[in-house]
């Protein structure tokens, strides 16, 4: 039986795949823009051979600044994010918050925790998902609102990639979190038109709430 890679070895393996994927994207963008490797190299003050190596994912120590410049030269924008490893589990406060929520649901809802994204290489996971035959809802448990707009964007991306019908931001009912919601203003809250009371009532009845919601518990 083959030995299992440790996390650092797995990261190196994923990095190799990522470099090849990025190189392919750079090559496709270059061809779509009608540019040769020599033209891109001239814009970057680099050699054509270097551009070729990048496109083939053959530069393991490729600097982020070089990647960003190369991407800009072929009409792409670089955006890099880091995510918790897929093995990280929900912490105790999150589990307690989710359990308080679960107790408010009708038994018709099925209940899942740490739901992985459909793409195998995507290490993100939804904190929870509840489902009835006509509706699936992704639940993101937030014990502290540190940056509401960023937390909403991250939850929205997971909601989209998971393919759930609805999104519920489940927020711990603390003075600090209430203040953060008040100070956030209308823009980040407009995407959650369902009132917490109406959403909880629908969920308690085993019904689709009909819209996304922020619920404090």
DODRENTI-881721 format. One record per residue: chain; x, y, z of N, C-alpha, C, O in turn. Coordinates in steps of 0.1 Angstrom, whole numbers. Example, Ala and Ser with C-alpha at 12.3 -4.5 7.8 and 13.67 -1.06 7.14 Angstrom:
% DODRENTI-881721
- A; 132; -57; 78; 123; -45; 78; 132; -33; 78; 142; -33; 85 .
- A; 128; -22; 71; 137; -11; 71; 129; 0; 79; 134; 11; 80 .
This chain:
% DODRENTI-881721
- A; 8; -12; 0; 0; 0; 0; 9; 12; 0; 18; 13; 8 .
- A; 7; 22; -9; 15; 34; -10; 14; 42; 3; 3; 43; 9 .
- A; 25; 48; 7; 25; 57; 19; 17; 70; 16; 18; 74; 4 .
- A; 11; 75; 26; 3; 87; 24; 12; 99; 25; 20; 100; 34 .
- A; 10; 109; 16; 18; 121; 17; 15; 129; 29; 3; 129; 34 .
- A; 24; 136; 35; 21; 145; 46; 16; 158; 40; 18; 160; 28 .
- A; 10; 167; 48; 4; 179; 42; 14; 188; 34; 10; 194; 23 .
- A; 27; 189; 38; 36; 197; 30; 39; 190; 17; 40; 197; 7 .
- A; 40; 177; 16; 42; 170; 4; 30; 172; -6; 31; 174; -18 .
- A; 18; 171; 0; 6; 173; -7; 6; 187; -13; 1; 189; -25 .
- A; 10; 197; -5; 10; 211; -10; 19; 212; -22; 16; 219; -32 .
- A; 31; 206; -21; 41; 206; -33; 35; 200; -45; 37; 205; -56 .
- A; 28; 189; -43; 21; 182; -54; 11; 191; -61; 10; 192; -73 .
- A; 2; 197; -52; -8; 206; -57; -2; 218; -64; -7; 223; -74 .
- A; 9; 224; -59; 16; 235; -65; 21; 232; -79; 20; 240; -88 .
- A; 26; 220; -81; 30; 216; -94; 18; 216; -104; 20; 220; -116 .
- A; 7; 210; -100; -5; 210; -108; -10; 225; -111; -13; 228; -122 .
- A; -9; 233; -101; -14; 247; -102; -5; 254; -112; -10; 262; -120 .
- A; 8; 252; -112; 17; 259; -121; 14; 255; -136; 14; 263; -145 .
- A; 11; 242; -138; 7; 238; -151; -6; 244; -156; -7; 248; -167 .
- A; -16; 244; -147; -29; 250; -150; -27; 265; -153; -33; 270; -163 .
- A; -19; 272; -145; -17; 287; -148; -10; 289; -161; -14; 298; -169 .
- A; 0; 280; -163; 7; 282; -176; -2; 280; -188; -1; 287; -198 .
- A; -11; 270; -187; -20; 267; -198; -29; 279; -200; -32; 283; -211 .
- A; -34; 285; -189; -43; 297; -190; -35; 309; -196; -41; 316; -205 .
- A; -22; 311; -193; -15; 321; -199; -13; 319; -214; -13; 328; -222 .
- A; -10; 307; -218; -8; 304; -232; -21; 306; -240; -21; 312; -250 .
- A; -32; 301; -234; -45; 303; -241; -48; 318; -243; -53; 322; -253 .
- A; -46; 326; -232; -49; 340; -233; -39; 347; -243; -44; 356; -250 .
- A; -27; 343; -243; -17; 348; -253; -22; 346; -267; -22; 355; -276 .
- A; -26; 333; -270; -31; 330; -284; -44; 337; -287; -45; 342; -298 .
- A; -52; 338; -277; -65; 346; -280; -62; 360; -283; -70; 367; -290 .
- A; -52; 366; -277; -48; 380; -279; -40; 382; -292; -37; 393; -296 .
- A; -37; 370; -299; -29; 371; -311; -15; 375; -309; -9; 381; -318 .
- A; -9; 372; -298; 5; 375; -295; 14; 363; -295; 10; 352; -292 .
- A; 26; 365; -300; 36; 355; -300; 44; 355; -286; 43; 364; -279 .
- A; 51; 344; -284; 59; 343; -271; 69; 354; -272; 72; 360; -261 .
- A; 75; 357; -283; 85; 367; -284; 79; 381; -281; 86; 389; -274 .
- A; 67; 384; -285; 61; 397; -282; 58; 398; -267; 60; 409; -261 .
- A; 53; 387; -261; 51; 388; -246; 64; 389; -239; 65; 397; -229 .
- A; 75; 382; -244; 88; 383; -237; 93; 398; -238; 99; 403; -228 .
- A; 91; 404; -249; 95; 418; -251; 88; 427; -241; 94; 436; -235 .
- A; 75; 425; -239; 68; 434; -230; 73; 432; -216; 72; 441; -207 .
- A; 77; 419; -213; 82; 416; -199; 97; 418; -197; 102; 416; -186 .
- A; 104; 422; -208; 118; 423; -207; 124; 410; -202; 133; 409; -194 .
- A; 119; 399; -209; 124; 386; -205; 127; 378; -218; 125; 384; -229 .
- A; 132; 366; -217; 135; 358; -229; 123; 350; -234; 114; 347; -226 .
- A; 123; 347; -246; 112; 339; -252; 112; 325; -245; 102; 319; -242 .
- A; 124; 320; -242; 125; 307; -235; 119; 308; -221; 113; 298; -217 .
- A; 120; 319; -214; 114; 320; -201; 99; 320; -202; 92; 313; -194 .
- A; 93; 327; -212; 79; 327; -214; 74; 313; -217; 64; 308; -212 .
- A; 82; 305; -225; 78; 292; -229; 78; 283; -216; 69; 275; -214 .
- A; 88; 284; -207; 89; 277; -195; 77; 279; -186; 71; 270; -180 .
- A; 73; 292; -185; 61; 296; -177; 49; 289; -182; 41; 284; -174 .
- A; 47; 290; -195; 35; 284; -201; 34; 269; -200; 23; 263; -200 .
- A; 46; 263; -198; 46; 248; -196; 46; 245; -181; 47; 233; -177 .
- A; 45; 254; -172; 46; 252; -158; 59; 246; -153; 59; 238; -144 .
- A; 70; 251; -159; 83; 245; -157; 92; 254; -148; 104; 252; -147 .
- A; 86; 264; -141; 94; 273; -133; 88; 271; -119; 79; 279; -115 .
- A; 93; 262; -111; 87; 259; -97; 88; 271; -88; 79; 272; -79 .
- A; 98; 280; -89; 99; 291; -80; 94; 304; -86; 99; 315; -84 .
- A; 84; 303; -94; 78; 315; -101; 73; 324; -91; 64; 321; -82 .
- A; 78; 337; -91; 74; 347; -82; 60; 352; -85; 56; 353; -97 .
- A; 52; 356; -75; 39; 361; -77; 39; 374; -85; 31; 376; -94 .
- A; 50; 382; -83; 51; 394; -91; 53; 391; -106; 47; 398; -114 .
- A; 61; 381; -108; 63; 377; -122; 50; 371; -129; 47; 374; -140 .
- A; 43; 363; -121; 31; 358; -126; 21; 369; -129; 14; 369; -139 .
- A; 20; 379; -120; 10; 390; -122; 14; 398; -134; 5; 402; -142 .
- A; 27; 401; -136; 31; 408; -148; 29; 400; -161; 24; 406; -171 .
- A; 32; 387; -160; 29; 379; -172; 14; 379; -176; 10; 380; -187 .
- A; 6; 377; -165; -8; 377; -168; -13; 390; -174; -21; 390; -183 .
- A; -8; 401; -169; -12; 414; -174; -8; 416; -189; -15; 422; -197 .
- A; 4; 410; -192; 9; 411; -206; 0; 404; -216; 0; 407; -228 .
- A; -8; 394; -211; -17; 387; -221; -32; 390; -218; -41; 383; -222 .
- A; -34; 401; -210; -48; 405; -208; -55; 398; -196; -68; 398; -196 .
- A; -48; 393; -187; -54; 386; -175; -51; 394; -162; -41; 402; -162 .
- A; -59; 392; -152; -57; 398; -139; -54; 387; -129; -61; 377; -129 .
- A; -44; 388; -121; -41; 378; -111; -48; 381; -98; -48; 392; -93 .
- A; -54; 370; -93; -61; 371; -80; -58; 359; -72; -63; 348; -76 .
- A; -52; 360; -61; -48; 348; -53; -54; 348; -39; -54; 359; -33 .
- A; -60; 337; -35; -66; 336; -22; -61; 323; -15; -57; 314; -22 .
- A; -61; 323; -2; -57; 312; 6; -70; 307; 14; -78; 315; 18 .
- A; -71; 294; 15; -82; 288; 22; -78; 278; 32; -67; 272; 31 .
- A; -86; 276; 43; -82; 266; 53; -82; 253; 46; -89; 250; 37 .
- A; -73; 244; 51; -71; 231; 46; -84; 223; 48; -91; 225; 58 .
- A; -88; 215; 38; -100; 207; 39; -102; 199; 51; -113; 195; 55 .
- A; -91; 196; 58; -91; 187; 70; -95; 195; 83; -98; 189; 93 .
- A; -95; 209; 82; -99; 217; 94; -113; 215; 97; -122; 217; 88 .
- A; -117; 212; 109; -130; 210; 113; -136; 223; 119; -129; 232; 123 .
- A; -149; 223; 120; -156; 234; 127; -151; 235; 141; -149; 225; 148 .
- A; -150; 247; 146; -146; 248; 160; -158; 247; 169; -169; 247; 165 .
- A; -156; 247; 182; -166; 244; 192; -177; 255; 192; -189; 252; 192 .
- A; -174; 268; 191; -184; 278; 191; -193; 277; 178; -205; 279; 178 .
- A; -186; 274; 167; -194; 272; 154; -204; 260; 156; -215; 261; 152 .
- A; -199; 249; 161; -207; 237; 163; -219; 241; 172; -230; 236; 170 .
- A; -217; 248; 183; -227; 252; 192; -238; 261; 185; -250; 259; 187 .
- A; -233; 270; 176; -242; 279; 169; -250; 271; 159; -262; 273; 158 .
- A; -244; 261; 152; -251; 253; 143; -261; 244; 150; -272; 241; 144 .
- A; -258; 239; 161; -267; 231; 169; -279; 239; 173; -291; 233; 173 .
- A; -277; 251; 178; -289; 260; 181; -298; 261; 169; -310; 261; 170 .
- A; -292; 263; 157; -300; 264; 145; -307; 251; 142; -319; 252; 138 .
- A; -300; 240; 143; -306; 227; 140; -319; 225; 148; -329; 219; 143 .
- A; -319; 229; 160; -330; 227; 169; -342; 235; 165; -354; 232; 170 .
- A; -341; 245; 157; -352; 253; 152; -358; 248; 139; -368; 253; 134 .
- A; -352; 237; 133; -357; 233; 120; -368; 222; 122; -368; 215; 132 .
- A; -376; 221; 111; -386; 210; 110; -378; 197; 107; -368; 198; 100 .
- A; -383; 186; 112; -376; 173; 110; -374; 170; 95; -366; 161; 91 .
- A; -382; 176; 86; -382; 173; 72; -368; 177; 66; -364; 171; 56 .
- A; -361; 186; 72; -348; 191; 67; -338; 180; 70; -336; 176; 81 .
- A; -330; 176; 59; -318; 168; 62; -307; 177; 65; -307; 189; 62 .
- A; -297; 172; 73; -287; 180; 79; -273; 175; 76; -271; 163; 78 .
- A; -264; 183; 71; -251; 179; 68; -241; 190; 73; -244; 202; 73 .
- A; -229; 186; 78; -219; 195; 82; -207; 193; 73; -204; 182; 68 .
- A; -199; 204; 72; -186; 203; 64; -188; 197; 51; -183; 187; 48 .
- A; -196; 204; 43; -200; 198; 29; -189; 203; 19; -188; 215; 17 .
- A; -182; 194; 13; -171; 198; 4; -177; 203; -9; -188; 200; -13 .
- A; -169; 211; -16; -173; 216; -29; -172; 205; -39; -165; 195; -38 .
- A; -180; 206; -50; -181; 195; -60; -167; 192; -67; -164; 181; -71 .
- A; -159; 203; -69; -147; 202; -76; -137; 195; -66; -134; 200; -55 .
- A; -131; 184; -71; -122; 176; -62; -110; 184; -56; -106; 182; -45 .
- A; -104; 193; -64; -93; 200; -60; -96; 213; -52; -87; 219; -47 .
- A; -109; 216; -50; -113; 227; -42; -114; 223; -28; -122; 215; -24 .
- A; -105; 229; -19; -105; 224; -5; -115; 231; 4; -115; 229; 16 .
- A; -123; 240; -2; -133; 247; 7; -144; 238; 10; -146; 227; 4 .
- A; -151; 241; 21; -163; 233; 25; -173; 243; 30; -170; 253; 37 .
- A; -186; 240; 28; -197; 248; 34; -198; 243; 49; -197; 231; 51 .
- A; -200; 252; 58; -202; 248; 72; -213; 238; 73; -213; 229; 81 .
- A; -224; 241; 66; -236; 232; 67; -245; 233; 55; -244; 243; 47 .
- A; -253; 223; 53; -263; 223; 42; -275; 216; 47; -275; 205; 53 .
- A; -287; 222; 45; -300; 216; 49; -308; 215; 36; -307; 223; 27 .
- A; -315; 204; 35; -322; 201; 23; -336; 195; 25; -338; 187; 34 .
- A; -345; 199; 16; -358; 192; 15; -359; 189; 0; -351; 195; -8 .
- A; -368; 181; -5; -368; 177; -20; -369; 190; -29; -363; 189; -40 .
- A; -375; 200; -24; -376; 212; -33; -366; 223; -31; -366; 233; -38 .
- A; -357; 221; -21; -348; 233; -18; -336; 228; -10; -337; 219; -2 .
- A; -324; 233; -14; -312; 231; -6; -307; 244; -2; -307; 254; -9 .
- A; -302; 245; 11; -297; 258; 16; -283; 256; 22; -281; 247; 30 .
- A; -274; 264; 18; -261; 264; 24; -261; 273; 36; -267; 284; 36 .
- A; -255; 268; 47; -255; 275; 59; -240; 278; 63; -232; 269; 64 .
- A; -237; 291; 65; -224; 295; 69; -224; 301; 83; -231; 310; 86 .
- A; -217; 294; 92; -218; 298; 106; -206; 308; 110; -195; 304; 108 .
- A; -210; 319; 114; -200; 330; 117; -202; 334; 132; -212; 339; 136 .
- A; -191; 331; 140; -192; 335; 154; -187; 349; 156; -191; 355; 166 .
- A; -179; 354; 147; -175; 368; 148; -174; 375; 135; -167; 370; 126 .
- A; -181; 386; 133; -181; 394; 121; -169; 403; 121; -169; 414; 126 .
- A; -158; 398; 114; -146; 406; 114; -146; 416; 102; -141; 427; 104 .
- A; -150; 411; 91; -151; 419; 78; -163; 414; 71; -162; 405; 63 .
- A; -175; 420; 73; -187; 415; 68; -187; 414; 53; -191; 404; 47 .
- A; -182; 424; 46; -183; 424; 31; -174; 412; 26; -178; 405; 17 .
- A; -162; 410; 32; -154; 399; 28; -160; 386; 31; -159; 376; 23 .
- A; -166; 385; 43; -172; 372; 47; -184; 369; 38; -187; 357; 35 .
- A; -192; 379; 34; -203; 377; 25; -198; 373; 12; -204; 363; 6 .
- A; -188; 379; 6; -182; 375; -7; -178; 361; -7; -181; 353; -16 .
- A; -170; 357; 4; -166; 343; 5; -177; 333; 5; -177; 322; -1 .
- A; -187; 336; 13; -199; 327; 14; -206; 327; 1; -211; 316; -3 .
- A; -208; 338; -6; -214; 338; -19; -207; 329; -29; -214; 322; -37 .
- A; -194; 329; -29; -187; 321; -38; -189; 306; -35; -191; 298; -45 .
- A; -189; 303; -23; -191; 289; -19; -205; 285; -23; -208; 274; -28 .
- A; -215; 294; -20; -229; 291; -23; -231; 288; -38; -238; 279; -42 .
- A; -224; 297; -46; -225; 295; -61; -219; 282; -65; -225; 274; -73 .
- A; -207; 279; -60; -200; 267; -64; -206; 254; -59; -205; 244; -65 .
- A; -212; 255; -47; -219; 243; -42; -232; 240; -50; -237; 229; -50 .
- A; -238; 251; -56; -250; 249; -63; -263; 249; -54; -273; 243; -58 .
- A; -262; 255; -42; -274; 255; -33; -284; 265; -38; -280; 275; -45 .
- A; -297; 263; -35; -307; 273; -38; -307; 285; -30; -309; 296; -35 .
- A; -304; 284; -17; -304; 296; -8; -291; 296; 0; -284; 287; 1 .
- A; -289; 308; 6; -278; 310; 15; -283; 316; 28; -290; 326; 28 .
- A; -279; 310; 39; -282; 316; 52; -268; 318; 59; -260; 309; 61 .
- A; -266; 331; 63; -255; 334; 71; -260; 333; 86; -269; 341; 90 .
- A; -255; 324; 93; -259; 321; 107; -249; 328; 115; -237; 324; 116 .
- A; -253; 339; 122; -243; 347; 130; -246; 346; 145; -258; 347; 149 .
- A; -236; 345; 153; -238; 344; 167; -244; 358; 172; -239; 368; 168 .
- A; -254; 357; 180; -261; 369; 185; -253; 375; 197; -256; 373; 208 .
- A; -243; 383; 193; -235; 390; 203; -236; 405; 201; -240; 410; 190 .
- A; -233; 413; 211; -233; 428; 209; -224; 432; 198; -227; 441; 190 .
- A; -212; 427; 197; -202; 431; 187; -208; 428; 173; -206; 436; 164 .
- A; -214; 416; 171; -219; 412; 158; -231; 421; 154; -232; 425; 143 .
- A; -240; 424; 164; -251; 433; 161; -246; 447; 157; -251; 453; 147 .
- A; -235; 452; 164; -230; 465; 160; -224; 464; 146; -225; 474; 138 .
- A; -217; 453; 143; -211; 452; 130; -221; 452; 119; -219; 458; 108 .
- A; -233; 446; 121; -244; 446; 111; -250; 460; 110; -253; 464; 99 .
- A; -251; 467; 121; -256; 481; 120; -247; 490; 112; -251; 498; 104 .
- A; -234; 488; 115; -224; 497; 109; -222; 493; 94; -217; 502; 86 .
- A; -225; 481; 90; -223; 477; 76; -231; 485; 66; -227; 487; 55 .
- A; -243; 489; 71; -252; 497; 62; -259; 487; 52; -259; 475; 53 .
- A; -266; 494; 43; -275; 486; 34; -268; 477; 23; -273; 466; 21 .
- A; -258; 482; 17; -253; 474; 5; -250; 459; 8; -255; 451; 1 .
- A; -242; 456; 18; -240; 441; 20; -252; 433; 25; -253; 421; 24 .
- A; -262; 441; 31; -274; 434; 36; -285; 433; 26; -294; 425; 28 .
- A; -284; 440; 15; -295; 440; 5; -296; 427; -1; -307; 423; -6 .
- A; -286; 419; -2; -286; 405; -8; -293; 395; 1; -294; 384; -3 .
- A; -297; 399; 13; -304; 390; 22; -317; 396; 26; -319; 401; 37 .
- A; -327; 395; 16; -340; 403; 18; -349; 396; 28; -358; 403; 33 .
- A; -348; 383; 31; -357; 377; 40; -354; 380; 55; -342; 380; 59 .
- A; -364; 384; 62; -362; 388; 76; -358; 375; 84; -363; 364; 81 .
- A; -350; 376; 95; -347; 364; 103; -359; 357; 108; -360; 345; 108 .
- A; -369; 365; 113; -381; 359; 118; -389; 351; 108; -393; 339; 110 .
- A; -390; 357; 96; -398; 350; 85; -390; 337; 81; -396; 327; 78 .
- A; -377; 338; 80; -369; 327; 75; -370; 316; 85; -371; 304; 82 .
- A; -368; 319; 98; -369; 308; 108; -383; 302; 109; -384; 290; 111 .
- A; -393; 310; 106; -407; 304; 106; -409; 295; 95; -415; 284; 96 .
- A; -404; 298; 83; -404; 289; 71; -397; 276; 74; -401; 265; 71 .
- A; -385; 278; 79; -376; 266; 82; -383; 257; 93; -382; 245; 92 .
- A; -389; 263; 103; -396; 255; 113; -408; 248; 107; -412; 238; 113 .
- A; -414; 253; 96; -425; 247; 90; -421; 237; 79; -429; 230; 74 .
- A; -408; 236; 77; -403; 227; 66; -405; 232; 53; -407; 224; 43 .
- A; -405; 246; 51; -407; 252; 38; -395; 259; 33; -386; 263; 41 .
- A; -394; 261; 20; -384; 269; 14; -386; 284; 18; -398; 289; 16 .
- A; -377; 291; 24; -379; 305; 29; -381; 314; 17; -387; 325; 19 .
- A; -377; 310; 5; -380; 319; -6; -369; 329; -9; -370; 335; -20 .
- A; -360; 331; 0; -349; 341; -3; -338; 338; 7; -339; 330; 16 .
- A; -326; 345; 5; -315; 344; 14; -317; 352; 27; -325; 361; 27 .
- A; -311; 348; 37; -313; 355; 50; -300; 355; 59; -292; 346; 58 .
- A; -299; 365; 67; -290; 366; 78; -298; 363; 91; -307; 370; 94 .
- A; -294; 353; 98; -301; 349; 111; -291; 350; 122; -280; 344; 122 .
- A; -295; 358; 133; -287; 358; 145; -293; 349; 155; -305; 349; 158 .
- A; -285; 340; 161; -289; 331; 171; -279; 331; 183; -281; 324; 193 .
